Amino acid sequence: MLELALLFAAALAAGAINALAGGGSFITLPALLFHGLPPTVANATSATAVLPGYATTLFRFRKDVEPPASLSLIAMVAIAAAGGVSGAALLLATGDRAFSAIVPWLMLVATAIFAAAPWIKSALAAREASTPVAAIALYLACTYGGYFNGGVGIIVIALLGLLGQSRLLTSVAMKAVMSATLTTISVTVYALFGLIDWPIAALMATGAMLGGWIGASFGYRIAPHWHRAGIVVIGLAMTALMFIRG
């Protein structure tokens, strides 16, 4: 019962973190791995668990949904769906051993990108990404998300900033749209191949939904720099734990 309570708490925290900026799977995936699930099953179950949280977050931030000027909302949803399929297929092809070895590095890269996003954006402020470049960058990010859900929101927010979205809550709302889309697609693929531990996913999904609502409620009250600092700290801590575990 204590382990189940901890998994629920991890999902609650993840839902709130995803609502604020992204990176909730940095908590749910390690929690499931330490619970004893095989790596690919843990990843699929983690993605399933955080999915309902995206829905509650998106509902709270629905008025902030606004795609970047170079891409329409429909185009972004289509890109997210394509990336979700590609990433899920890649996970199925890789297997437990390769996935377990690469996870800490994926977490480290995602955290580093998010931490460096303000400086990257400043360095590229005078440039504008063309529509094909923007579409390819987002597709690759969503493929990453379909393969490994941890930190995809962080990467998408960073990309949206580079594409001209300067308001964090607008980027968070668009991140929720794309994350919900690609995760729905990838979870469907995972389910078809029997990778999801459904009882644990259902328990954690309840926590993620509640966390998503709570986190979104605070989204308008917390200063953006605290959003960023908190996610970087969590990302680094969870990355360190994954390296130690490996």
Secondary structure as UniProt FT lines:
FT   HELIX           2..20
FT   HELIX           25..35
FT   HELIX           39..60
FT   HELIX           62..64
FT   TURN            69..70
FT   HELIX           73..94
FT   HELIX           96..123
FT   TURN            124..126
FT   HELIX           131..147
FT   TURN            150..151
FT   HELIX           152..162
FT   TURN            163..164
FT   HELIX           168..192
FT   TURN            193..194
FT   HELIX           198..219
FT   TURN            220..221
FT   HELIX           224..245
//
